[in-house]
Amino acid sequence: MPRCLFICAVLLFYAAPCPAQDAAKVSSTGEVSFVVLGKSANHRQVTEGVYALLNYHFSAEIFLAKDGVITDARLSSANDAGTMLFADTPPVLEFHGGRYASEQALNQAHPDGEYLFSWRSSNGRPAEQSMKLGNESDETRLPFPVVVYLSQDGQPVAANAIDPDKDLEISWSPFISGAADANEISDDLIFAVTGDCHGMEIDHSGPPFSAKPPLTFASSQHSVPAAKLYPGEPFQLFVEHADLQTGGRDQVPGIASFSAKTFVDIRTLGERLPERAPCPELMPAMDAGQSDRPKPVKIDL
């Protein structure tokens, strides 16, 4: 069976800059918490177990510490064409490559290898962190496409018949390639994220190294509280399996991710509440992997 492909993995510690170090070698100024580099395969689930490929995607992120300010954030690689500039969108600076129809096209546009994150701290001092995105074998590291299952009160429920007065249980096919991290920074992770009809996130299974334990490769389900759902509205969700490479234990923690995301549209039963903002005919994207959806437009809910 062929295998296919936002993660956010975090370790909130960082080293203080050392005056004896060359400025260009300083990997942490206390303003960056962690960096993420990844390739993903994105799918839309049409019905349970039936899905369509949306795209293969390359992305990178710099997560700022609280009150962190950096400028001139860039990503470069000897194997990748040109220098990639991060958007100035704190607290997470993002770069998104193109969307590709095949993994081969993705790898041609953004080859595996060593990538360098670089930026200037608020005092103008340069800093950098390298991260390897690679595969030691001829086989893909992208996980199998994720099959998403929905249930309420322990019983399967159709995606277009969600009871807004009951918690929604989201489960998924096993993360077969998932494993513990030999570096003990972050095990392979699973994310379950739900958004409303305006593309705004309303529920997240949680990041690692927080008060709430994250979902790992061994996790089997996540519950969306009924309080976050409203009657008579469409919602959207995705489940992501992320196969990780970790580094930077003594610097800014770095995460390289090979992931698979499956997006699912759902709808709640009942009549829409009149005080709720009307939903657009086509829900906007809640994630950059949704190339079949328009970008979200901010509204007052």
Number of C-alpha atoms within 10 A of each C-alpha: 4 8 13 23 29 24 28 21 28 21 20 14 17 21 15 13 17 13 8 7 10 11 14 14 13 21 27 24 25 19 20 27 22 26 27 23 26 23 28 29 30 29 27 23 21 13 15 13 12 11 18 14 16 21 22 26 27 23 20 24 23 27 20 19 19 11 10 16 16 23 15 14 22 21 22 17 20 12 14 18 11 10 12 17 17 21 16 14 9 15 15 17 19 19 19 17 15 12 21 17 13 16 19 12 14 22 16 11 17 20 19 17 14 15 19 15 25 22 22 19 20 13 10 11 13 22 22 21 23 21 22 18 21 15 13 7 7 6 9 15 22 21 24 22 28 28 22 22 19 20 18 16 10 9 8 11 16 16 20 14 13 26 20 20 15 15 18 22 19 21 19 20 15 15 23 11 14 19 16 16 14 10 12 10 21 22 24 25 27 32 24 24 22 25 24 23 24 24 22 19 16 15 17 16 19 18 19 20 14 11 8 10 11 19 21 20 21 16 15 14 19 19 17 19 14 13 10 15 25 22 16 17 22 25 26 24 23 24 25 26 35 33 28 26 24 23 21 19 15 11 21 27 27 27 29 24 30 28 30 27 31 27 27 22 20 19 21 21 16 14 10 16 12 7 7 11 13 13 15 10 8 11 20 23 21 24 19 15 25 20 16 12 15 13 16 15 10 9 8 5 8
